[in-house]
Amino acid sequence: MKFPKFENLCSKDKLHPAMTYVMFTKDYIVATDAYILGWVKSSVLIEPTTLDELFKDDDQLFIHASEWKKIGGKDIVNIEKQGDFLTCSTLKDTIAIRFFKDGHYLNWKA
């Protein structure tokens, strides 16, 4: 399944740096610019066993919009965590995107 183009939903406002990231958790992938909110259940895009492996040490990962753009709209068939990078494989190539563990995201469920 193609990953959503959430880079288009992220804020470009440097006054709100948290909203320039896509939040990726075991349950949801979320992006917002404070006007538009996009979310998808992680299990729709990624196998539950892969999610268990990705999030065995971390609750959430933050991926900057410029990094997410590398996988947005692509059909990712495999994803693995290697250090501070997610290695995302398509049928044609492999893409490494950097993530951050530290940070907080707004209360998007409110």
Buried (B, 14 or more C-beta within 10 A) or exposed (E): EEBBBBBBBBBEEEEBEBBBBBBBBBBBBBBBBEEEEBBBEBEEBBEEEBBEBBBEEBEBBBBBBEBBBBBBEBEBEEBEBEEEBBBBBBEEEEBEBBBEEEEEBBEEEE
